[in-house]
Every structure is written in structure tokens, then in C-alpha cells.
Amino acid sequence: MVRSKSRWCVVLCLVAWVVLPWLSSQGQEVQPKTPPPGKIVAPFQLDRAEGGSWSWDECAKSKAVVVLFIGVSCPINNNYLPKLAALYREYSPKGVYFLAINANKHESPAIVAKHAKEYQIPFPVLKDVNNVVADRMGAQRTPEVFLLDSQGTILYQGRIDDQFGIGYKRTKPLRQDLVEAMEDHLAGRPIRQASTPVAGCLIARVTQPKENATVGYHSHVAPILQKHCQWCHRPGEIGPMSLLTFKDAVGWGDSIREVVTERRMPPWHADVSQLGRFRNERWMTDQEMQTLLSWIDAGCPEGTTRSTSSEKPSFVEGWRMGQPDKIYAMQSPFKVPAEMPERGVPYQYMVLERRVTEDLWVQAMEARPGQRAVVHHIIAYVRQPGQRDRNEGIGDGFLCSYVPGDEPAIFPPGFGKKLPKGSVLFLQMHYTPNGVACEDLSSLGVIFCKEPPKHEIKTRSIHNTRFVIPPGAAHHQVTAATVFQKEVMLLSLSPHMHLRGKDFEYTIVYPDGRRKVVLSVPRYDFNWQTNYILKEPLRLPKGTKIECVAHFDNSENNPNNPNPKARVRWGDQTWEEMMIGFVDYYVVDGSNDDDD
């Protein structure tokens, strides 16, 4: 996409594709600790989440039993639930009984029942208090699935299929592991593959805090979570689970251990040797990490010192930037279909304000989706007075975006973007249907400058639209460059590619020939699109060039790759590609003339 045609084109919407920030953070794949196929599970009895009891007798006459361990907030888990419902409808008439079990210590029966109703799970959902059945069966993650015969013998344990994994979501699975196991058993054949790796969230097992622990939640852990986690992990935000309070965090101890030790959370993809250059670095120090690990090792004790700030962090409900001065909303909702058309849902351009009544300067902006589950990205633009059509230049008229990993556009005092009198304000919307038809009403929040700023922030895109990525290419290079004809101050850098993006680098070439790598992203992640804001603006003399080099992985080894056999060119949709290096800057002499 493009900043005029979309600044970002993110494959997953958090709650559709956008959920993948936690897919990559919670998607660890592991082989079951004790591969149990052949093991016999003793009959058990559990309470149903919605009330009443369930016993093994209810499935004893079935040809096979599918036992699915689930959680409420695990994104991989939730992405699979519609598929599990479809498998239930197909295989229950063939004699397969389906059953879901929630063994997470922090998820009450009422929460589990609400979740089951929300996702319309058509088979029994049980609550495994104290992880008794999970321990008996050797379940480690959600969603982990077991196929049992009528006698309780485990025939298969592992994933449902390989469609969702560590930071990726394939259009279709390459392997149908559970289906294959059911078909083998129903046909009287041996199971071809009885155990597979599982991608998902660790089951939150019951633990007992150690006595005399030296690390407590309120005095040691809460400040770290507030600094690094709670901007996303709170109700209404991109994080699929809340980490606002002790009660929230205590259920995710093992998962926190996994994602921070593997440096998957907090998400930061720039070269670590460049730490200290950027104002918005999301990087946990070794000391902070050790504090979290010590707390988890101690059984996640609450501690005795309660800080008011540890339980009541100050966030504005619904807005990360703070309370807007004005909210511009779509004038009518857009009806998102349940199923994705063959060529995707065309970009929608929604007018927010047909004619700005006076010159306005913007200090902060934030685009907010009405339906996160289906909003792929939002780009807010301004069309200048006198322009007849939507902006067509890549980056022209860009104001701000909504995309995983990005933050609200908040400018320092003395900086701002202009909404000229007579201009048109609109949103570019990209929708990704998720199986449920809905209506979206997205909006743009704005905080105005208290006085006209000293510097007008401009956006430029350094892009290449004429590349062709050969089929199977694992490290295909694409380059682009721009030259500034005036002296400017560089403020931020935002690399953008799609599903085949591998790495991205910005190099400054000064007029005297000196070269400096100002940003290197060796592990580009389409699910976390970051605007890297320089801690101090960087002066670029007149005649300075910025070179961008990107590499793409179009091979079968890239799990995100929609089609390794395709010859890939520039395009808006995520199965196509883009190569854009956005930069924000201002002109030193104060001129508002565009110097592209």
C-alpha cells in the first residue's frame, strides 16, 4: 500500500489479521513433552462452563472423541474456533464426539461460558479446575487437540493443522493433521502421524507463591508492565489479553517468561546495536527481564506493598494519545461481508469532513477502527483545496495510520501537520472479512496545536514500484533512493513491505560521499509495522541522498508466503508486494514548498 494509497498494508487485523502481533508472541511451537499416543486416559467428569456436569459416559459410544484444550484470550486458539465448529458439523454425523476443556487457572466458568457463546462453540465446553485433566493428558498449550478412541486411548496429539503459527496465518493449511487422523481412524487405518508440534499459548496452571519471596507484583512487576506492555495489553487495545492488574498478570506468568526470554515481546525489530537512537524504543533491559523471571520463578506473588499506580494506570478510554479535541467519524457504516471475495474487498475511501472551515494545525492524531476484527488498516489523508480527486502520489497528503505496531501520531511542541482551509479529510479503509458479517464505523481523533507550529512535518516515500520477485527467490533485493534538494531535519523512518518482506535498511549518503546506516531492520515483521522515531532530529544538508535496500523471501521456507510459485509485482493486496521507505522531516528554512 501507499501513504496515499495506503501507508500500511497489514496482513492481519488484530482480531483477524491484526491478532498476529500476539500470534508471533504466543505462537511458540513445541513437541508434546511426553508424546502420549497409545496412552489410555481414565474416564473423567467435569463441570460445564455454563452450569451442570459432564461425564465420559456422554461420549463412550462414539467412534472417536476430539478433546480440544482452549483459552479465552489466546489468538491462535480463537482463530481456530470457526474451523473447529465446521469440523464438528462435518464429523459428528460420522460418529466423532467433540469436547472443549479450559484449564487456565485465571479464567472463571462465567468467562469461559461467555467466550463459548461469543464464538458459538457448538459442542460442550468444560472447566478443568486445578488442571487435573490437562495434567492427566499431558496438555501444554491452547489450542492443543487430542483424538481418542471410545476406550479413551490417545490416537493423536498436537495441532489442528499448520495454518496458524509463529507470526503467520496462511490462506490455507498445508497439512490437515486432525482431519487426517480422524479419517485414518474412521477408515480403520493406523494413524499416519500420531504427534505434531503445537503453536499456541501455554496453559496457565495452578501455582503456589513461595514464602518470603523478595519480588512482588506491586512494587517490582507492575512498573515494568506499565512501561512495556499495558499500552497494548488492556481492554479495547490490540493486545488480546489484559495485563493491567495483578489478577490479570498472574495468569500469564509462564507465557510472559517465554516471550520475553525469546525477545519476541516487547516487539522491536531494529538492529539492537542501534539502541539509543530512537525515542520509541520497545526494548526490555536485562535487569527488567530478570525481575520478571524472578517473580515468575517465585510463583507470581502479589507482595505486600500496594501502589495506587500499580492498579490504576492512567489511560484515556479508547484513545492512546489522550482525549481528542475533535473526533471525525465515518458518515455511514460500511457493511463488511462475511466471506472474502476472490480479489479481496476493494479499498474504501470514507469522507470525514468535506470542507475544513479554517486552517488547522494538528499536534496529535489517532485513527481508531470500529470493528478491529475486520479492519486491515486505516490511513487518514487530507486532500488539498483545488484537487479534484483522491491523492495519488505515494505519501501525498498522509496524516496518520492505524496498523499493528504503529503508535498514534504525537508531535513535539513546535511541530504539526496542517489541515488547510477548504481541504477534504478522508480515510482509506482496507477490510478483511473474518467469517462474520458486520458493520464498521471507524473514526479519527485529533488534538490541535495551541498555536501555529514552528515546523510543518512532511512525509516522503522512498519507493520502487517496478520490481519483479522471481518464484522461489529467498533473498531478492530491491532498492530505491531519494535526494533532498533543500536542507532538512529527518524525524522518523518507517519501512514497509508485505508478507514476503525479509529485511530493510536506510543509508544516508551525504554530499561529500560519507555514508551512514541510520536504520537497519534485519528481522522485518509484517505484523508489527513500526515508525522508528529518532531521539534527536538528524540534519541532512542540501543534496543528501537516502538509499533504501530491501530483501524479499519468496521461497517455500517463508511460512507467510501466499504462493512461492508466483512472480510477484507491486500491488495493494497482501499477496502482492510493496517496497517503501517512508520518512518524516521538516525543511530547515521553514519553507512549506514541497521539495520532492
N, C-alpha and C positions, 0 to 999 in steps of 0.2 A: 503494500500500500504506500501511500504517499502522504505528506503532510497536507497537501491539497487534495490528494486522492486517498489519503489515509496515512497518518504518521505511523501508525502501527497497524499490523495485521496479525493479531494474535490468534493462534490456533484454538486455544481453549478458553472458554469463558469460565470463570470460576464457577462455577456451578454448572458448568457444561464443559467448555474448554478452560475457562478461567480457573477451574478447580485444580489444574495441574501444578500450580505452584506447590501445593501440598502433595500432589502425586509424586513430584520429584523429591519432596522431603520425607514422605511417608511410604514411598514405594520400594523399600528395600526388599530384594528377592532373596529368600533363603530356602535351602532344602530343609524339610522337616527334621528336627533333631533326632528323632527315632522313627525312621520310616516304618509305619505300622501295618501296611497291607498284610493280611493274614491274622492279625490280632483280633481277638473277639472282645467286643465291648459288652459288658454286662448290662442287662435291661436297666433303664433309669426312669425316674419320674421327676418332672419339673413343673413349676407354675407357669401358666401362660401370662404373658405380659399384660394382657387386658383383663386378667382375672380367671380363676378356675385352674384346674390342674390338667396335666397331660402325662400319660404313661406310655411305655413302649408297646403296650397291648394294642394301641391305636394303629400301629403300622406293622404289627407282627405278621399279618397275612399278605403283605406286599411282596412283590418280586424283588424290589430293591428299595433302599432308603437313602436319600440325599440329605446329609446334615451339613448345614451352612452356618459357620460362625460369622456373626456380623457385629458391627458397631454403629452408633448413631452418626458420628461425625467423620468417619473415615471416608475420604473422597473416592478412593478406588472401590471400596465397598459399595458406595452409593451409585457409582456409575454402572455397577453390575446388576443392581436390583431389577431394572426393567428386563434385562436379559434372563435373569432367574425366573421372573414371572412368566416369560414366554416359554422357557423350558418346562416349567410346571404345567402350563396348558397343553404342551405337546406330549409330555411323557407321563403325566399322571393317568391318562386313559390307558397307558400301556402297562400300568401296574407299578410305577415308581412313586414312592411317597416322598414329599419334600417337607423339610423342617428347618427352621432357623433358630439359632441359640445366641443370645447376647450374654457374654461372660464378663463384661467390663465392670469393674467394681464401682465406678462413679456414675453409672447410668442406671437410674431407677426404673422400676417397671413402668411407671407412668410415662417417662421419657421414651422408653423403648416402644410402648404401645402407640404413642403419638407419632413416632418415626415410622412405624409399620403402617399406620393409617395414611400418612403423608405419601409414602412410596407405594401404597396399595399392594402390599405384600399379600398374596392370596393364600398362603399356607401358614400353619401355626408358627408363632414367634414366642419363644420361651426365654425365661430369665434364669441364668445359671449363677445363683448366689454363691460366693466363695470359690468360684471357678472349679467346682467339683467335676463336672462333666468335661470341661476343657482340659483339665489335668488328666483325667482318665483316658481321653482320646489322644492327647498329645498335641492339641491345637495351640498354635502360637500367634496367629495373625487373623485379621479380618480383611477381605473375605477369604477364609480357608474352607475348603469343601471336602467332605468325606462321602464316599459311596460304600454302603454296607449292604450285605445280603439280609434276608429275613431273619437269620440267626444272629445278626449283629457282627458278623465277620467283616473287617475292613478290607474292601477290594481296591480302593483307590483313595489317595490323599494328596491334596495340592491345590493348584489354581483351577479356576473355571476354564480359562483359556489364556492366550497371550495378547489379548487386545490392549489391555491397560497395564502399564508398568512404570519404571522409574522415569518420570518426566515425559512420558509419551502416551499417546492414545491413537492407535491405529484405526483406520476406517473400518477394517475387518480383521478378525484374528487370523493368524497363520495356522494355528493349531486349535482344534476344538477338544481339549483334553477331557472335560467332564462328559461331553456328548460321546466321545469315542469310548470312554469307559462304560457308560450306560449301554451303548449299542453292543459292545463286546459281551457284557453280562447277559443282556436280554437275548442275545443270539447263542448263548451257551459257550462262547469262546473265552479263552484266558484273556485277562486284561493286558493289552499290549504295553502300556506304560503305567505302572501302579503308583508312581510317586513323581511329582513335579515341583519345581520351585514356586514359592508363593510370594506375590507382591502385595503389600498392604500394611496396615497399622498393627503394631503389637497389641495383643490383648492386655488390658490393664488388670493385672492380678492383684489380689489382696495382699498387702504387705503390712508389717508391724514396725512403726518407727522405733529406732534404737533409743534406749535411755541415755541420757547425758550427751546427746548429740550437740556438737559445737556449732552447727549450721542450721538456721531456721528459716522458714519461708519469709516471714515479715521483715526481718532485719537484714537478710542476705540475698534471698532469691527474688523477691518482688521488684527491687530496683533494677535488676538485670532484665527481667521480663518486660518491665515498663520501657526500658531503653531500647530493647532489640525486638520485641515480639508483639506487644499489645496494639501497635498501630494497625496491624493486620488481624491479629487474633482476638477479636472482640465481636459482639453481635452486630450484624449488618455489614461487616467488612469481609475482605477476601479470604481471610483465614477460616478454614472450615470448622475449627473449634475455638472456643473462648479460653483465654489464659489470663483473665482479668483478676481472678481471686484465688485464694488458696484452694478452695473447693474445686475450682476449675483445673488448676495446675496439677494437683496431686494425682489425678487420674492419668496423666500423660508423662509420668516420670521416665519410664523406660523408652518411650518414643523420643522424648527430649534428649536423653542420653545418646540415642542412635543418630539423630540428625545433627547435633552439634559436634559430636566427635568426628563425624564424616564430613563436616564443614558444608553440609547441604542447607543448613539454616544457621543464622540468618542468610538469606540469599545474596551473594555478592560474587560477581563473575569476572571482575577486572583482575589483572595480574597483582598478586599480593605484594610484589616488590614496589608497587606504586601506591601503597597505603600511605596516607598523609596528604595526598594531593587533592582529595575530593571531600566536599562539605557533607555529602550524604552517604558516607561510607557505612555499610551494614556489615560490620566485622566484629565478632566477639573476641576479646582478648583471651590469652591463655589463662589468665587469672580468673576471669569471669567464667570461662568454661569449667575450670577446676572447682569453682564454688558450686556450680550447678551439679557437677558429678558427685561432689562430696555430699550434697543434700540428698541426691537420689540414692547413693550408697547407704545413707543413714535411714532410709525408709521414708523419705519425704516428710520430716517432722514440721509441724506448724511453728514451733518455737513459742516463746513466752512473751516476747516484745512485739506488740502490735502497733504498727504505724498507720495513722489515718490514711496517708498517701498510698500505702500498700494495698488497701482495699477500695479506695475511691479515686482512681486516676481521673484526671480532668480531661475528658474528651467531649467535644460537641457532638451530640447525637446526629448521625447521618452525614457529618462533614469532617474530613480530616484537617482541613485548612483553618477551621474555626467558623463562626456564624457568618454566612454571607450577608452582604449589604443588599443584594438583589438575587432572586432566583428566576432564571429564564427556563420555562418548561416547554416541551413539545406541545403544540396547539391541539393535537388529537393523537390518541394512541395508535400504535402500529400493531396490526394483527400478525403475530408470528405463527406460521403453520407448524403442525406437529412434526412433519417429516421434512427432511432436507431435499429440495429439488435437485435434479441431476447436476446442474451447474451452479448450485448454491443460491442463496437469497441475494438478489441484486442489492447493491448499496442503496440505502435510503437517505435522502437529503431533507432534513426537517428544519423548516424555518422557525426560529425562536423570536426574532424581532425583525419586522420588515423594514423599519426605518428608525435608526438610532436618532433621537431627537436633539442631541448635543454632543460635542466632543467629550469623550470619556476616557480616562486613564485607569488601567486595571492593575492593582497591586497583587492580587491572587485570584486564581480561577480553579475550579474543580468540576469535572464532568461526572455525573452520577447516573448509573443505569437504573431504570425502573425494575427490570427483570434481569438480575445478574445471570440467571441460568441460561439465557439465550443471547445476551449481548456480547458479541465477539470483541468489538471495540467501539469507542466513540471518539470522534475528532471534532472539536469546535473550531469554526472558521469565521472570519469576517470578510465579507465581500465589499470592496471599496465602492464609494459613490461613483456612479457612471459606468461600472462594469455591468455588462448585460447578462452574463451567465456566471455559473459557479467558477471558482478559481481553478485554473487548470495547471498552473506551474507547480512543480513539486516543492512544497514548503510554503507556497504563496498564501498569505492570509491565515496561517496557522496560529491558533490561540493556545489550546491545551488538549490533552487527550485523557481517555480512560483506557488503561491496559494493565495487565498484571505486571507488577514490579515497578511501575511508574508511580510518581507521587504527585500531589496537587502542585500546580504551578504557583509558587510563592516567591515573589521577587523582593530583594532587599530594599530598604528605603532609598529613594532616589532613582529607582528603576521601575519601568512599567511597560505595558503594551497598550496601544491606542485603539479605541473604537471610534472612528471618525463620524461626525455628524452626517446622517444620511446613509450610512452603511447598513448592510444586512447581516444579521447574526444567524448562523445556522449550524446544525450538527450533521456530520456524516455518520450514519449508523450501519454497522455490519452485524447481522444476526446469524446465529447458528442454531437451528431447531434442535430440540433435545428429546423429542418424543411426546411432548405435551403442548398442545396449542395454548397460546396465551397472548396477552396484550401488553405492550411495553410503552411506558410514558417516562422517558428519560429527561434529564434537566442539566442545567449549567448554573453553578453558583459563582458569584462574582463579589470580590471585595475591591472597592475603588480606592485609588490613591487619594490621600487627603489634599494634595496639591500636585500640579503638573510635575512629573519627574524630570530629573536632570538628563537621564539617558533613556532612549527608546530601545527596547530589546527587539532584535531582529532574528529571524530564523533562516538558515540557508541549508539546502540539502546537497550533499556531495554524492552524486549517484551515477550509476551506469545502467541503462535500460536495454543495451544491445548485446548482452551476453547470451551464450548458449551453453548449458551444462550437459556434457555428454552422458549417455546412460552408463551407470555403474561407476562413474568417476568418484573417487573417495576424497580427493583433495584438489578440487578445481578452483583456480584463482581468478578473481575478478577485481579490477582496480578502477578507481575514479579519483579525480582531483579537482580542486578549485583554487583560484588565485584572487586575493583581495586587492582591489585597486585603491583602497584607502587604508589608513591606519585604523585598526580595530582592536577591541578588547574581547578576547574569547572567554565565554562564560561557562558553557557546558557542551557535552558531546553525547550523542545518542545513536549507537549503531542499530541498524535494523535489517534483518533478513527473515526468512520464513523457516519452514521445517528442515530444510537441508543446510541451514546456516551452521558453520563449524567454529570459525574464529574471525575476529575483526580487529584491525589496528589502524590508528590515526598517527601520521607522522607530519610534523611541521618542518617545512623546508624554508629557511629564512633567505632573504635576498642575497646574502653573502655566501650561500651554499651550506651553511650549518644545518644539520638535521637533528630532530628531537622527537622521539616517540612520546606523545602526550597521553595516549590511552591504548592499552592492549587488553583485549578480551579473549584470552586463549580458550575459554570454555563457554562459547555463546549458548545461551539457553533461551529458546523462543518463548518459553513460559514465563520468563522474568525479563521484561524489557525495561532497562534502566536508563534514565537520563543522568549521566555522570557529571555532577556539578563541581566545577573547580573550586577549591577552597579560596584561592585568590585569582582574580581575572588575569589572563595572560595577554600581554601586549604583543600584537602582531604588526610589524611595520608594513607600510605600503609595499605591495609586491610579494608578500608572503604567500606561499602555496601550502595547502593541506592535502596530503595524499592519503587515500584510504585503500587498504588491501583487505579483501575478504576471501575466505575459503569455504567451499560448499562440499558436503558429503552426500553424493547421490548413489551411494553403494547400498548393498543389502545389509551391511553392518550397521547402518543408521536405522534404529527402530522407529524413528519418526517419519522415515521416508515413505511418502504415499505410493511411489512407483519407481523402483530402481531402474526399470527399463525405459523410462520416459526421457526424451530430450527436453530439457527444462529451459523455459524462457521467462522473461519478465511478465508479471501479471498480478492482479489484485488478490485472487483467491489463494488460500494457503497451500494448495497443491502446486501452485506456480511459485515463482521466486521474486525477490527484490534484493537490491544491493544499494542501501542508502546510509550515508553517514551524516546525520543531522548535526548542526552546530547552532548554538545561540551566541549572540555577540552584540556589541554596540559600536557605532562609529565614533572615534575619538573626537573629531572636530564638531560633534553634535549635529551633523547634517542628517536629515531624515530621508535624503535621497537614497534610493536603493543602489547599491554598488555592485550588483551581480554582473 
